[in-house]
Amino acid sequence: MIPAAGPHGGDGHRVAVELGLDPTTVLDLSASLNPFAPDIGAVARPHLEALRRYPDPARATVALAEAMGIPPERVVLTNGGSEAIALVAAEQVEGWVDEPDFSLYRRHLQRLCPTAPTWRSNPHNPSGRLARVDEEAAVWDEAFYPLATGSWTRGDPRAVVVGSLTKVFACPGLRLGYVVTPDDELAARLRRRQPTWSVNALAVAVLPPLLAKADLASWAKGIAVLRGELGRLLDSYGLEPQPSDANWLLVPRAGGLRERLAPEGVVVRDTASFGLPGGARVAVPGPEGLERLARALAATT
C-alpha cells in the first residue's frame, strides 16, 4: 500500500521503505531541488572536521551577502527555510496568506487577518508562476526564485525575504536557509531570537565553497529547457500541467499519479496540503530523470 502523503514533499525515502524498494534507486520528484546542483558529498567531504567544533556563521554569512550584493548586517543564516519562516513570523506575529500557498506561513503566524501584511511565495507555490513586477508583499519567500530567474533576489527594499539554500544546492538534509531584512535592526532582533548555534558547523563550512560553484543563470536556463520537456511528456499522457516559471509543474487533475508511479520507484508531490486534493506537483528532473519518468508513465498506462 502506498503510504499517505505527508504535509511536505521529500518523502521518497519513506515511500521506498514502505514499499520495500531500495531508497537509493527512487526518483524523488516530490521535492523540487536543483537538478544541476554540485555533488554535495564531494563538496562537504573536505569539511567534515568542522563537526568537531561549535559553528560560527560569520564567514558564511559574509559569503552569502557578497553573492547577493547585500550588506551582511542584513543577512541572517538559518537552519533551513523553515527556521527563517518561523523567526520572521515570531517577530511579526500577524500576517495574511492568500491561499493556496506554502502551509508553513499559516502554521507559524499567530494571527491571520486580511488587512495584515501579506506573505507570498515567489515563484508561487504550488502554481510555479512568478509574481508580477507590480505585486507587493511584506514577506517574500524566494526559496525557488534563483532557480526560476537566475538571480538571487527580486530586490524589494521594503520587504523581508526568506530563502532556502537547500533547494538551490539540492541538499535538504544540510538545513541552510536565510532571511534578508530591509534594515540592520530587524536582522539584529532575529539573531537575538534565534537559538544559539542554530546553523550547524558543517553547513556554515560548506556554504562558501558551494557559493563559489553557483551558476544561477546557467542553472535557470537549463531548468527552463528541462521544464519544457517535462511539460511535453506529461501532456503526452493527458495530464495537462499548468504553465510554470519554477523548477516544477503543477498538475491539478493528476488522476492518482502518485499512487501509480510510486511502485515504479518515482514519487511526486501530493498537493492536498495546499488545499488542492487530487493534484500533483512534479519536480523538474535532470535528463536521466526525465527518461526514468517516461518509462514509469509508460509502464502504468
Residue frames relative to the residue before (quaternion, step in Angstrom):
aa qw qx qy qz dx dy dz
M 1.0000 0.0000 0.0000 0.0000 0.00 0.00 0.00
I 0.4528 -0.6804 0.5071 0.2735 3.58 -0.98 0.88
P 0.4101 -0.7143 0.4958 0.2753 3.64 -0.68 0.98
A 0.5804 -0.5919 0.4321 0.3552 3.55 -1.12 0.69
A 0.5386 -0.6259 0.4593 0.3275 3.55 -1.10 0.72
G 0.4180 -0.6932 0.5322 0.2480 3.55 -1.11 0.72
P 0.7130 -0.4623 0.3110 0.4258 3.59 -1.28 -0.07
H 0.7669 0.2309 -0.1397 0.5823 3.58 1.25 -0.31
G 0.5884 -0.5589 0.4358 0.3892 3.55 -1.29 0.05
G 0.6237 0.5826 -0.3874 0.3486 3.53 -1.28 -0.35
D 0.4991 0.6745 -0.4184 0.3478 3.59 1.14 0.54
G 0.2520 0.8032 -0.5050 0.1907 3.57 1.16 0.51
H 0.6391 0.5306 -0.3313 0.4475 3.59 0.98 -0.83
R 0.6672 0.5024 -0.3010 0.4603 3.59 0.90 -0.92
V 0.6449 0.5132 -0.3198 0.4673 3.58 0.96 -0.84
A 0.6441 0.5292 -0.3243 0.4471 3.58 0.95 -0.86
V 0.6599 0.5060 -0.3124 0.4593 3.58 0.90 -0.92
E 0.6682 0.5096 -0.3022 0.4500 3.59 0.90 -0.90
L 0.7374 0.4040 -0.2231 0.4932 3.59 1.05 -0.73
G 0.4947 -0.6791 0.4211 0.3418 3.57 1.26 -0.02
L 0.4547 0.6693 -0.4550 0.3718 3.58 1.16 0.60
D 0.5380 -0.5806 0.4897 0.3656 3.56 -1.24 0.38
P 0.4125 -0.7456 0.4552 0.2583 3.65 -0.43 1.13
T 0.6349 0.5494 -0.3404 0.4233 3.59 1.09 -0.60
T 0.6861 0.4736 -0.2858 0.4725 3.59 1.22 -0.31
V 0.5421 0.6444 -0.3912 0.3713 3.60 1.27 -0.17
L 0.2856 -0.7145 0.6137 0.1767 3.55 -1.06 0.82
D 0.1267 -0.8278 0.5456 0.0302 3.56 -0.25 1.30
L 0.0121 -0.8066 0.5887 -0.0523 3.56 -0.28 1.31
S 0.4646 0.6630 -0.4553 0.3706 3.58 1.22 0.45
A 0.7035 0.3289 -0.2335 0.5851 3.59 1.28 -0.33
S 0.2929 -0.7932 0.5131 0.1477 3.57 -0.59 1.16
L 0.0941 0.8144 -0.5556 0.1390 3.54 0.10 1.37
N 0.6328 -0.5559 0.3980 0.3636 3.54 -1.27 0.49
P 0.3139 -0.7788 0.5052 0.1994 3.64 -0.48 1.07
F 0.6942 0.4520 -0.2671 0.4924 3.60 1.26 -0.25
A 0.3697 0.7602 -0.4741 0.2461 3.60 1.23 0.11
P 0.5472 -0.6024 0.4541 0.3628 3.60 -1.10 0.59
D 0.6226 -0.5418 0.4174 0.3804 3.56 -1.25 0.49
I 0.3332 -0.7834 0.4877 0.1936 3.58 -0.30 1.25
G 0.6075 0.5599 -0.3617 0.4321 3.60 1.05 -0.61
A 0.6746 0.4910 -0.2921 0.4675 3.56 0.93 -0.92
V 0.6642 0.4923 -0.3085 0.4704 3.60 1.02 -0.75
A 0.7193 0.4745 -0.2569 0.4376 3.58 0.92 -0.91
R 0.5657 0.6640 -0.3833 0.3036 3.60 1.01 -0.78
P 0.7008 0.4612 -0.3092 0.4479 3.67 0.80 -0.79
H 0.7106 0.4650 -0.2450 0.4677 3.60 1.25 -0.30
L 0.3519 0.7736 -0.4763 0.2254 3.60 1.21 0.21
E 0.5633 0.6030 -0.3959 0.4029 3.60 1.14 -0.45
A 0.5204 0.6396 -0.4106 0.3893 3.60 1.24 -0.35
L 0.5796 0.6063 -0.3723 0.3973 3.59 1.15 -0.50
R 0.6433 0.5302 -0.3186 0.4512 3.60 1.23 -0.31
R 0.7480 0.3357 -0.2163 0.5302 3.62 1.20 0.01
Y 0.5938 -0.5528 0.4421 0.3825 3.54 -1.29 0.34
P 0.4981 -0.6869 0.4356 0.3004 3.59 -0.98 0.76
D 0.0929 -0.7411 0.6618 0.0646 3.52 -1.24 0.67
P 0.2420 -0.8342 0.4794 0.1255 3.62 -0.28 1.22
A 0.3999 0.7680 -0.4564 0.2046 3.62 1.22 -0.17
R 0.7089 0.4563 -0.2866 0.4551 3.61 0.70 -1.03
A 0.6632 0.5016 -0.3099 0.4610 3.57 0.94 -0.84
T 0.6231 0.5382 -0.3406 0.4539 3.59 1.04 -0.72
V 0.6522 0.5034 -0.3096 0.4748 3.58 0.94 -0.88
A 0.6495 0.5250 -0.3249 0.4439 3.59 0.95 -0.87
L 0.6696 0.4799 -0.3050 0.4778 3.59 0.94 -0.84
A 0.6404 0.5302 -0.3264 0.4497 3.59 0.93 -0.86
E 0.6537 0.5047 -0.3125 0.4693 3.58 0.96 -0.85
A 0.6430 0.5207 -0.3267 0.4568 3.59 0.96 -0.80
M 0.7305 0.4233 -0.2279 0.4850 3.57 1.02 -0.82
G 0.4080 -0.7172 0.4714 0.3113 3.59 1.22 -0.32
I 0.5387 0.5982 -0.3888 0.4481 3.56 1.15 0.75
P 0.5422 -0.6059 0.4475 0.3723 3.65 -0.98 0.66
P 0.5224 -0.6716 0.4172 0.3194 3.63 -0.82 0.88
E 0.5642 0.6090 -0.3868 0.4015 3.60 1.17 -0.46
R 0.7087 0.4372 -0.2525 0.4928 3.59 1.23 -0.44
V 0.6406 0.5061 -0.3159 0.4835 3.60 1.28 0.09
V 0.0701 -0.7773 0.6252 0.0088 3.56 -0.92 1.01
L 0.2880 -0.7424 0.5796 0.1730 3.58 -0.69 1.06
T 0.0907 -0.8164 0.5702 0.0090 3.57 -0.98 0.85
N 0.5700 -0.5635 0.4771 0.3605 3.51 -1.37 0.27
G 0.8041 -0.1932 0.0658 0.5583 3.54 0.36 1.30
G 0.6690 -0.4923 0.3752 0.4116 3.53 -1.32 0.17
S 0.5864 0.5940 -0.3733 0.4047 3.58 1.13 -0.59
E 0.6660 0.4662 -0.3209 0.4859 3.62 0.96 -0.73
A 0.5906 0.5643 -0.3701 0.4425 3.58 1.04 -0.68
I 0.6622 0.4982 -0.2965 0.4747 3.58 0.93 -0.92
A 0.6743 0.5094 -0.2984 0.4436 3.58 0.88 -0.97
L 0.6547 0.5180 -0.3206 0.4475 3.60 0.94 -0.84
V 0.6871 0.4742 -0.2910 0.4672 3.58 0.85 -0.95
A 0.6508 0.5114 -0.3213 0.4601 3.59 0.97 -0.81
A 0.6456 0.5124 -0.3283 0.4614 3.60 1.00 -0.71
E 0.6643 0.4979 -0.2942 0.4736 3.56 1.11 -0.67
Q 0.7639 0.3839 -0.1944 0.4809 3.58 0.92 -0.91
V 0.2692 -0.8286 0.4491 0.1982 3.59 1.31 -0.45
E 0.8250 0.1447 -0.0439 0.5445 3.62 0.59 -1.15
G 0.1711 0.7835 -0.5834 0.1281 3.54 -1.00 0.84
W 0.3039 -0.7328 0.5748 0.2008 3.53 -1.35 -0.07
V 0.1076 -0.7777 0.6184 0.0348 3.54 -1.12 0.79
D 0.2691 -0.7367 0.5989 0.1618 3.57 -0.79 1.03
E 0.2766 -0.7899 0.5277 0.1452 3.55 -0.56 1.16
P 0.5638 -0.1811 -0.8027 -0.0706 1.48 -2.21 1.19
D 0.1157 0.7607 -0.6362 0.0557 3.55 -1.23 0.53
F 0.7460 -0.4037 0.2783 0.4506 3.55 -1.32 0.11
S 0.4891 -0.7340 0.3971 0.2537 3.58 -0.72 1.10
L 0.5899 0.6150 -0.3846 0.3549 3.63 1.07 -0.52
Y 0.5536 0.5950 -0.4189 0.4050 3.62 1.10 -0.44
R 0.6997 0.4557 -0.2657 0.4818 3.57 0.78 -1.02
R 0.6209 0.5639 -0.3504 0.4168 3.57 1.01 -0.74
H 0.7828 0.3703 -0.1861 0.4642 3.59 0.88 -0.92
L 0.5912 0.5533 -0.3910 0.4376 3.62 1.09 -0.42
Q 0.4247 -0.7255 0.4804 0.2500 3.58 -0.84 0.94
R 0.7978 0.0851 -0.0331 0.5960 3.56 1.07 -0.73
L 0.1924 -0.7616 0.6111 0.0978 3.54 -1.08 0.83
C 0.0914 0.7896 -0.5951 0.1186 3.54 -0.78 1.08
P 0.5114 -0.6861 0.4170 0.3063 3.64 -0.75 0.98
T 0.7051 0.4410 -0.2717 0.4843 3.60 1.15 -0.48
A 0.5197 0.6464 -0.4074 0.3823 3.59 1.29 -0.02
P 0.6909 -0.4625 0.3378 0.4411 3.60 -1.24 0.25
T 0.4028 -0.7491 0.4889 0.1939 3.56 -0.92 0.98
W 0.2198 -0.7170 0.6495 0.1258 3.51 -1.21 0.80
R 0.0846 0.8088 -0.5757 0.0856 3.59 -0.91 0.89
S 0.3681 -0.6928 0.5742 0.2344 3.54 -1.05 0.80
N 0.0070 -0.7936 0.6073 -0.0358 3.56 -1.09 0.80
P 0.3745 -0.2802 -0.8222 0.3244 1.57 -0.81 2.37
H 0.6220 -0.5796 0.3871 0.3567 3.50 -1.18 0.72
N 0.1810 -0.7696 0.6088 0.0656 3.51 -0.99 0.99
P 0.5751 -0.1742 -0.7983 0.0402 1.69 -1.39 2.05
S 0.4791 0.7063 -0.4529 0.2577 3.68 1.10 -0.15
G 0.3821 -0.7433 0.4703 0.2833 3.59 1.08 -0.67
R 0.5512 0.6243 -0.4023 0.3801 3.61 1.21 0.02
L 0.4549 -0.6732 0.5178 0.2681 3.55 -1.06 0.82
A 0.5385 -0.6077 0.4761 0.3377 3.55 -1.16 0.62
R 0.5239 -0.6013 0.4929 0.3479 3.56 -1.18 0.57
V 0.6250 -0.5678 0.3786 0.3790 3.57 -1.15 0.55
D 0.7025 0.4529 -0.2757 0.4747 3.60 1.14 -0.53
E 0.5084 0.6341 -0.4369 0.3855 3.62 1.22 0.01
E 0.1839 -0.7907 0.5792 0.0738 3.54 -1.10 0.79
A 0.0392 0.7631 -0.6451 0.0079 3.54 -1.28 0.50
A 0.4874 -0.6416 0.4998 0.3178 3.55 -1.20 0.49
V 0.7743 0.1149 -0.0529 0.6201 3.55 1.16 -0.71
W 0.1285 -0.7728 0.6193 0.0521 3.55 -0.78 1.09
D 0.2120 -0.7315 0.6328 0.1397 3.55 -0.95 0.89
E 0.0475 -0.8365 0.5448 -0.0353 3.56 -0.32 1.29
A 0.1338 0.8330 -0.5247 0.1139 3.58 1.10 0.71
F 0.7936 0.2766 -0.1309 0.5259 3.58 1.00 -0.84
Y 0.3925 0.7622 -0.4540 0.2426 3.60 1.28 -0.05
P 0.6628 0.5035 -0.3432 0.4352 3.66 0.82 -0.80
L 0.6849 0.4808 -0.2909 0.4639 3.59 1.00 -0.76
A 0.6636 0.4914 -0.3035 0.4755 3.59 1.21 -0.42
T 0.8141 0.2918 -0.1028 0.4914 3.57 1.03 -0.80
G 0.4179 -0.6910 0.4882 0.3310 3.59 1.10 -0.58
S 0.6695 0.4217 -0.2942 0.5361 3.59 1.30 0.20
W 0.5783 -0.6214 0.3942 0.3521 3.57 -1.06 0.65
T 0.8387 -0.0208 0.0771 0.5388 3.61 0.83 -0.89
R 0.5898 -0.5636 0.4597 0.3509 3.51 -1.29 0.47
G 0.3372 -0.7935 0.4512 0.2304 3.56 1.16 -0.61
D 0.2859 0.7455 -0.5440 0.2578 3.59 1.00 0.80
P 0.3203 -0.8074 0.4558 0.1942 3.64 -0.27 1.19
R 0.6938 0.4809 -0.2836 0.4549 3.62 1.17 -0.41
A 0.6846 0.5102 -0.2695 0.4454 3.57 1.23 -0.36
V 0.4301 -0.6157 0.5839 0.3081 3.50 -1.38 0.32
V 0.1583 -0.7761 0.6049 0.0818 3.57 -1.04 0.80
V 0.0866 -0.7468 0.6555 0.0724 3.56 -1.03 0.84
G 0.0212 -0.8190 0.5727 -0.0273 3.56 -1.03 0.76
S 0.2795 -0.7506 0.5817 0.1415 3.53 -1.34 0.33
L 0.2623 -0.7825 0.5489 0.1328 3.56 -0.40 1.22
T 0.5764 0.5939 -0.3822 0.4112 3.58 1.18 -0.41
K 0.5990 0.5118 -0.3703 0.4922 3.61 1.21 -0.29
V 0.6715 0.5149 -0.2954 0.4436 3.56 0.89 -0.99
F 0.7981 0.2808 -0.1324 0.5164 3.57 0.93 -0.90
A 0.4351 -0.7512 0.4248 0.2567 3.60 1.27 0.39
C 0.5591 0.5740 -0.4067 0.4388 3.58 0.85 0.99
P 0.0358 -0.8598 0.5087 0.0273 3.63 0.64 1.05
G 0.6389 0.5438 -0.3412 0.4239 3.59 1.09 -0.54
L 0.6031 0.5766 -0.3554 0.4213 3.59 1.21 -0.38
R 0.2313 -0.8197 0.4897 0.1868 3.60 1.22 -0.54
L 0.3330 0.7076 -0.5479 0.2969 3.54 0.07 1.35
G 0.1663 0.7640 -0.6092 0.1320 3.54 -0.71 1.10
Y 0.1991 -0.7865 0.5734 0.1144 3.57 -1.26 -0.10
V 0.2028 -0.7007 0.6617 0.1735 3.48 -1.46 0.26
V 0.1149 -0.7375 0.6599 0.0862 3.54 -1.09 0.80
T 0.1679 -0.8177 0.5483 0.0510 3.56 -0.65 1.13
P 0.5784 -0.5972 0.4207 0.3630 3.61 -1.18 0.45
D 0.8052 0.1140 -0.0429 0.5803 3.60 1.19 -0.47
D 0.6505 -0.5395 0.3771 0.3789 3.54 -1.29 0.43
E 0.6232 0.5848 -0.3506 0.3830 3.60 0.98 -0.81
L 0.6684 0.4802 -0.3146 0.4729 3.60 0.87 -0.87
A 0.6278 0.5297 -0.3425 0.4560 3.60 0.95 -0.79
A 0.6497 0.5128 -0.3191 0.4616 3.60 0.97 -0.81
R 0.6448 0.5087 -0.3278 0.4668 3.60 0.99 -0.74
L 0.6464 0.5133 -0.3239 0.4623 3.58 0.99 -0.78
R 0.6364 0.5176 -0.3328 0.4652 3.60 1.00 -0.75
R 0.6487 0.5026 -0.3257 0.4695 3.60 0.99 -0.73
R 0.6652 0.4960 -0.2950 0.4738 3.57 1.07 -0.71
Q 0.6250 0.5780 -0.3327 0.4057 3.59 1.10 -0.69
P 0.5150 -0.6307 0.4704 0.3403 3.62 -0.97 0.76
T 0.5680 -0.5894 0.4531 0.3532 3.57 -1.14 0.63
W 0.8395 0.1015 -0.1195 0.5203 3.59 -1.04 0.88
S 0.1668 0.8306 -0.5139 0.1348 3.56 1.06 0.74
V 0.7436 0.3153 -0.1834 0.5604 3.59 0.97 -0.87
N 0.4228 -0.7643 0.4270 0.2339 3.56 -0.54 1.17
A 0.6786 -0.5456 0.3296 0.3649 3.55 -1.27 0.55
L 0.6362 0.5166 -0.3462 0.4566 3.60 0.99 -0.71
A 0.6400 0.5395 -0.3282 0.4378 3.59 0.96 -0.84
V 0.7157 0.4354 -0.2801 0.4687 3.60 0.79 -0.93
A 0.6239 0.5288 -0.3506 0.4563 3.61 1.15 -0.49
V 0.7077 0.4783 -0.2509 0.4555 3.56 1.03 -0.83
L 0.5687 0.6463 -0.3913 0.3252 3.61 1.04 -0.63
P 0.6662 0.4944 -0.3530 0.4325 3.71 0.71 -0.79
P 0.6946 0.4359 -0.3180 0.4758 3.68 0.79 -0.76
L 0.5922 0.5434 -0.3769 0.4604 3.60 1.11 -0.50
L 0.6605 0.5072 -0.3078 0.4602 3.56 0.91 -0.91
A 0.6237 0.5463 -0.3409 0.4431 3.59 1.07 -0.68
K 0.6989 0.4453 -0.2591 0.4961 3.59 1.19 -0.52
A 0.4821 0.6993 -0.4277 0.3093 3.60 1.24 -0.19
D 0.0247 0.7593 -0.6491 0.0386 3.54 -1.03 0.89
L 0.1367 -0.8647 0.4777 0.0734 3.53 0.60 1.22
A 0.6613 0.5203 -0.3247 0.4320 3.59 0.86 -0.92
S 0.6765 0.4806 -0.2902 0.4766 3.59 0.89 -0.90
W 0.6460 0.5190 -0.3269 0.4543 3.58 0.96 -0.83
A 0.6649 0.5067 -0.3150 0.4493 3.60 0.87 -0.89
K 0.6478 0.5057 -0.3217 0.4703 3.60 1.00 -0.79
G 0.6625 0.5059 -0.3068 0.4594 3.57 0.94 -0.84
I 0.6379 0.5196 -0.3192 0.4703 3.57 1.03 -0.81
A 0.6278 0.5391 -0.3406 0.4463 3.60 0.97 -0.78
V 0.6448 0.5084 -0.3190 0.4732 3.58 0.99 -0.82
L 0.6889 0.4771 -0.2804 0.4682 3.58 0.85 -0.98
R 0.6104 0.5520 -0.3486 0.4485 3.58 1.07 -0.72
G 0.6351 0.5192 -0.3268 0.4693 3.58 1.02 -0.75
E 0.6581 0.4971 -0.3094 0.4733 3.58 0.98 -0.82
L 0.6324 0.5232 -0.3267 0.4687 3.57 1.03 -0.79
G 0.6501 0.5262 -0.3171 0.4471 3.58 0.94 -0.86
R 0.6680 0.4889 -0.3058 0.4704 3.57 0.94 -0.85
L 0.6275 0.5271 -0.3412 0.4604 3.59 1.04 -0.71
L 0.6838 0.4736 -0.2956 0.4698 3.59 0.83 -0.93
D 0.6215 0.5419 -0.3342 0.4565 3.59 1.03 -0.77
S 0.6529 0.5384 -0.3242 0.4228 3.57 0.97 -0.81
Y 0.7088 0.3802 -0.2525 0.5379 3.57 1.27 -0.29
G 0.5820 -0.6451 0.3452 0.3549 3.58 1.23 0.48
L 0.4430 0.7350 -0.4270 0.2849 3.60 1.17 0.41
E 0.2488 -0.8430 0.4588 0.1306 3.60 1.29 -0.18
P 0.0357 0.8084 -0.5851 0.0531 3.63 0.47 1.11
Q 0.4701 -0.6678 0.5023 0.2841 3.55 -1.17 0.62
P 0.6088 -0.5368 0.4200 0.4061 3.61 -1.18 0.45
S 0.0196 -0.8075 0.5879 -0.0439 3.59 -1.01 0.81
D 0.2986 -0.7215 0.5935 0.1952 3.53 -1.29 0.54
A 0.6308 0.5867 -0.2981 0.4112 3.56 1.32 -0.26
N 0.6021 -0.5516 0.4291 0.3861 3.54 -1.32 -0.14
W 0.6783 0.3481 -0.3330 0.5548 3.53 0.97 1.03
L 0.2608 -0.7236 0.6093 0.1929 3.53 -1.37 0.18
L 0.3186 -0.7287 0.5781 0.1825 3.55 -1.05 0.85
V 0.1063 -0.7616 0.6384 0.0344 3.54 -0.92 1.03
P 0.2742 -0.8202 0.4719 0.1715 3.62 -0.03 1.24
R 0.7720 0.1958 -0.1173 0.5932 3.61 1.05 -0.72
A 0.0490 -0.8773 0.4766 -0.0268 3.50 0.26 1.38
G 0.3250 -0.8003 0.4703 0.1808 3.60 1.23 -0.12
G 0.7026 -0.4728 0.2725 0.4567 3.58 0.89 0.92
L 0.1966 0.8310 -0.5034 0.1318 3.57 1.16 0.56
R 0.6318 0.5381 -0.3385 0.4435 3.60 0.93 -0.83
E 0.6934 0.4798 -0.2743 0.4622 3.57 0.88 -0.97
R 0.6505 0.5208 -0.3176 0.4524 3.58 1.06 -0.69
L 0.7559 0.4337 -0.2220 0.4372 3.56 0.85 -0.99
A 0.5677 0.6466 -0.3910 0.3268 3.60 1.02 -0.70
P 0.6734 0.4764 -0.3379 0.4533 3.68 0.81 -0.74
E 0.6496 0.4905 -0.3140 0.4888 3.60 1.25 -0.33
G 0.5690 -0.6337 0.3659 0.3751 3.56 1.30 0.13
V 0.6073 0.4948 -0.3674 0.5014 3.58 1.20 0.54
V 0.0935 -0.8153 0.5714 0.0075 3.60 -0.69 1.09
V 0.0916 -0.7813 0.6165 0.0338 3.58 -0.87 1.01
R 0.5798 -0.6132 0.4276 0.3240 3.56 -1.27 0.41
D 0.3306 -0.6979 0.6040 0.1969 3.53 -0.95 0.96
T 0.2964 -0.8011 0.4970 0.1528 3.62 -0.82 0.93
A 0.3211 0.7617 -0.5093 0.2394 3.60 1.19 0.32
S 0.6350 0.5452 -0.3399 0.4290 3.62 1.05 -0.69
F 0.6416 0.4755 -0.3201 0.5096 3.59 1.28 -0.23
G 0.5348 -0.6083 0.4092 0.4202 3.58 1.28 -0.06
L 0.6027 0.5301 -0.3511 0.4822 3.56 1.24 0.52
P 0.0644 -0.8295 0.5541 0.0270 3.62 0.39 1.17
G 0.7687 0.3572 -0.2672 0.4584 3.53 -1.11 0.72
G 0.6602 0.5009 -0.3056 0.4689 3.57 1.29 -0.07
A 0.2096 -0.7534 0.6056 0.1473 3.54 -1.35 0.07
R 0.2112 -0.7176 0.6451 0.1560 3.52 -1.28 0.55
V 0.1182 -0.8175 0.5635 0.0110 3.56 -0.60 1.18
A 0.3597 -0.7469 0.5212 0.2026 3.57 -0.59 1.17
V 0.4929 -0.6221 0.5178 0.3192 3.54 -1.22 0.56
P 0.1786 -0.7976 0.5657 0.1092 3.62 -0.57 1.07
G 0.6101 -0.5015 0.4435 0.4238 3.54 -1.32 -0.02
P 0.7486 -0.4067 0.2607 0.4542 3.61 -1.25 0.12
E 0.6625 0.4876 -0.3182 0.4713 3.61 0.93 -0.80
G 0.6330 0.5317 -0.3253 0.4591 3.57 1.06 -0.72
L 0.6146 0.5391 -0.3448 0.4612 3.57 1.06 -0.72
E 0.6524 0.5019 -0.3133 0.4736 3.57 0.97 -0.82
R 0.6399 0.5192 -0.3185 0.4685 3.58 1.01 -0.81
L 0.6534 0.5017 -0.3107 0.4742 3.59 0.94 -0.84
A 0.6298 0.5359 -0.3348 0.4517 3.59 0.97 -0.81
R 0.6572 0.4983 -0.3124 0.4715 3.59 0.95 -0.84
A 0.6588 0.5123 -0.3127 0.4536 3.58 0.97 -0.85
L 0.6459 0.5077 -0.3211 0.4711 3.59 0.98 -0.81
A 0.6480 0.5155 -0.3182 0.4616 3.60 0.96 -0.85
A 0.6844 0.5067 -0.2894 0.4372 3.57 0.99 -0.85
T 0.7542 0.3865 -0.2057 0.4894 3.58 1.16 -0.53
T 0.5798 0.5833 -0.3714 0.4309 3.57 1.23 0.25
